[in-house]
Amino acid sequence: MTDNARVAVVCGASAGVGRATALALAQAGYQVALIARGLQGLEEAQAELEASGAQVLAIALDVADAEAMDRAAERIEAELGPIDIWVNSAMATVFGPVRLTSAAEFKRVTEVTYLGVVHGTLAALRHMQPRNRGTIVQVGSALSYRAIPLQSAYCAAKFAIRGFTDSLRCELIHDKSGVRLTMVQLPAHNTPQFDWSRNKMSRRAQPVPPIHKPEVAAQAILRAAREAPRELWVGRASLQAIIGTMLMPGLLDRMMAKQAWDGQMTEEPLAAAQPDNLFQPVAGLHRLHGRFDDEALDKAPSLASETVGKLALGLTLAVALAVVIAMA
């Protein structure tokens, strides 16, 4: 299936999941606008997409800057045409306990990971709503349901994205809008974020297994852009985390306290002067994959949240029927 001459925007497009998503959209026939801070990473991503024959527009900006996002949307519409898909994937994080995280660091993670989504959504809506069409994809995480230690700023931002998205969805339904809104809840992926995120610990960071290739996320995001489920839950770990939190949050608190501390660190000591991208881009690390290729899976199951709800209802009814029969 191709989507010829349509326009997609990807925020956070210079590396990892964002870059993989931009490639997937280009391969599906979209003209793609790339948004990220680092000019080097943007130029490399642009060259990669153009080598596949895609028409690409690269714009260097900080998603925390709402006015810059608005200007970018206007430029994209002027140079590429009406925006059909807008993907909010930009993120920043601090890896460490709350007591070692400063107010300025919490603020910056919030500005990029949460407010960047708000700014991108507002910019997209200004163009989509008058046409009464278009799809906005929020790149979420299982951590938007199940918070874990050492990532409080990031988890809080992902929770906020989900709340913002749910509220906006209600408003779009109220207005009978043709603009579609969807959120993709991802498991751990092998991206460069574990090499350039600010790290307050003594050891190098790693994703909590099972780890997936960024292309897995990209295919899920492409599916969400086409089908627009309320949410798309990707990977066994995401399903377990989301459903487990709904059913037994206290037990998961204790499990995360025990397993997700050391589980987020390798045995390698952290380099004394490791650069991070919290306040400025890091040169030389804008890659598609991180350093965990040997462990990364190239497939993951995915279920729309509506499907999960139907399965749960069916299971409940089946159990209730079995109880009635047993008591008869």
SVG drawing of the C-alpha trace seen along z (x, -y; Angstrom):
<svg xmlns="http://www.w3.org/2000/svg" viewBox="-29 -32 65 59">
<polyline fill="none" stroke="black" stroke-width="0.4" points="0.0,0.0 1.3,-3.5 0.0,-6.9 1.2,-9.0 1.7,-12.7 0.4,-12.9 2.4,-14.8 3.6,-13.5 5.5,-15.3 7.7,-13.6 9.0,-15.4 12.1,-13.9 13.1,-12.6 16.9,-12.6 17.3,-9.2 15.7,-6.2 12.0,-5.7 11.4,-9.0 13.9,-8.3 12.6,-4.8 9.1,-6.2 10.1,-8.8 11.7,-6.1 8.6,-3.9 6.4,-6.9 8.8,-7.6 8.7,-4.0 4.9,-4.2 5.0,-7.0 4.6,-10.1 6.4,-13.3 8.0,-13.7 8.9,-16.8 11.6,-16.1 11.7,-18.1 14.5,-17.9 17.1,-20.1 20.4,-18.8 21.2,-19.9 23.8,-17.1 21.3,-14.4 18.6,-16.0 20.9,-16.2 21.8,-12.5 18.2,-11.5 17.2,-13.7 19.9,-12.1 18.8,-8.6 15.2,-9.3 16.0,-11.1 18.2,-8.1 15.0,-6.1 13.3,-8.6 11.3,-10.5 10.6,-14.3 11.9,-15.6 11.9,-18.9 14.1,-19.1 13.6,-21.8 15.9,-22.3 14.0,-23.6 13.3,-22.8 9.9,-21.4 9.8,-23.2 9.4,-26.4 5.7,-26.7 6.2,-29.6 8.9,-27.8 6.5,-24.8 3.8,-27.0 6.2,-28.5 7.4,-25.0 3.8,-23.9 3.2,-26.9 6.4,-26.3 5.5,-22.6 2.1,-23.5 3.6,-26.0 6.4,-23.8 4.9,-20.3 1.2,-20.7 -1.6,-19.9 -0.4,-17.9 -2.2,-14.5 -0.2,-12.9 1.6,-14.5 3.7,-12.3 4.9,-13.6 7.9,-11.5 10.5,-13.9 11.6,-13.2 14.3,-13.9 14.9,-12.2 17.0,-12.2 18.0,-8.8 18.3,-8.8 16.4,-9.0 14.1,-11.9 16.4,-13.1 19.3,-13.6 17.1,-15.3 17.0,-19.1 14.0,-21.3 15.6,-22.6 16.0,-19.0 12.4,-18.2 11.3,-21.4 13.4,-20.6 12.1,-17.0 8.6,-18.4 9.1,-21.1 10.4,-18.6 8.6,-15.4 5.2,-16.7 4.9,-20.3 6.6,-19.4 3.6,-17.1 1.2,-19.8 3.0,-22.3 3.0,-19.8 -0.6,-18.9 -1.7,-22.6 0.3,-23.3 -1.3,-20.4 -4.8,-21.2 -4.6,-24.8 -4.2,-23.3 -6.2,-20.1 -9.4,-21.4 -10.4,-23.9 -10.1,-21.0 -11.8,-18.6 -9.3,-15.9 -5.9,-14.6 -4.4,-12.3 -2.2,-13.1 -0.2,-10.3 1.2,-10.6 4.2,-8.3 3.6,-7.0 5.0,-4.3 3.9,-1.5 5.4,-4.0 2.4,-6.3 0.5,-3.7 3.2,-2.0 5.8,-4.3 9.2,-2.9 12.0,-4.0 14.9,-6.2 12.7,-7.7 10.3,-10.0 10.5,-13.0 10.0,-10.9 7.1,-8.8 5.4,-11.9 5.6,-13.5 4.2,-10.4 1.3,-10.2 0.6,-13.9 0.6,-13.2 -2.1,-10.5 -4.2,-12.8 -3.9,-15.6 -4.7,-13.3 -7.8,-11.8 -9.1,-15.3 -8.6,-16.5 -10.2,-13.3 -13.4,-14.1 -13.4,-17.6 -13.0,-16.3 -15.8,-13.9 -18.0,-16.6 -17.3,-18.8 -17.9,-15.9 -14.5,-16.6 -13.0,-14.5 -9.5,-15.0 -8.3,-11.6 -6.2,-11.2 -4.4,-8.1 -1.6,-7.1 0.9,-4.3 2.1,-2.7 5.6,-1.3 7.8,1.2 11.6,0.8 13.4,0.1 17.1,0.2 17.7,-3.5 20.6,-5.9 18.7,-7.5 20.6,-5.2 23.8,-6.8 22.8,-10.4 20.3,-10.8 21.4,-12.6 22.5,-9.8 22.9,-10.4 23.9,-6.8 27.3,-5.2 26.6,-2.7 25.5,-2.9 21.8,-2.8 19.9,-0.1 16.3,0.6 14.4,3.1 14.1,6.3 12.5,7.4 14.1,4.9 12.8,4.3 14.3,2.7 13.1,-0.8 11.5,0.5 9.0,2.4 7.8,-0.9 7.8,-2.5 5.4,0.1 3.1,-0.3 3.0,-4.0 2.3,-3.7 -0.5,-1.3 -1.9,-3.8 -1.7,-6.6 -3.7,-4.6 -6.3,-2.9 -6.4,-5.5 -7.3,-3.2 -7.9,-5.0 -4.6,-3.5 -2.3,-0.8 -0.5,1.3 2.7,2.8 4.6,5.7 4.0,8.3 5.7,6.2 3.4,3.2 0.3,5.4 1.5,6.9 2.5,3.5 -0.8,1.7 -3.2,4.5 -1.1,5.4 -1.3,1.8 -5.0,1.8 -5.5,5.0 -2.7,5.0 -0.8,1.6 0.5,2.2 2.1,5.5 3.7,3.9 5.1,1.1 7.0,3.7 8.1,5.6 9.4,2.5 11.2,1.5 13.0,4.8 13.5,5.5 13.5,2.2 16.4,0.6 19.4,2.8 17.4,3.9 17.9,0.4 21.7,0.5 24.5,2.6 27.6,3.6 29.6,1.0 30.7,-2.0 29.4,-5.4 32.1,-7.5 33.1,-10.4 32.3,-13.0 29.5,-11.4 27.7,-14.1 23.9,-14.3 21.3,-16.0 19.0,-17.4 19.8,-21.1 21.6,-20.8 22.1,-18.2 24.9,-15.6 27.0,-15.3 27.8,-11.9 25.1,-9.8 22.1,-10.4 21.6,-6.8 18.7,-4.6 19.8,-1.9 21.4,-1.9 24.1,0.5 21.8,3.4 21.3,4.9 22.3,8.4 19.3,8.4 16.7,6.5 13.7,8.3 12.3,7.5 8.7,8.4 6.1,7.6 2.4,8.3 0.2,5.2 -3.4,4.8 -5.8,1.9 -7.1,0.9 -10.6,1.5 -9.7,5.1 -8.3,5.6 -11.5,4.3 -13.6,6.6 -11.4,9.6 -11.7,8.7 -15.4,8.3 -15.7,11.7 -13.5,13.4 -15.6,11.8 -18.8,13.1 -17.3,16.5 -16.3,16.8 -19.7,15.5 -21.4,18.1 -19.2,20.9 -20.0,19.9 -23.8,19.9 -23.5,23.4 -21.5,24.7 -24.1,23.4 -27.0,24.8"/>
</svg>
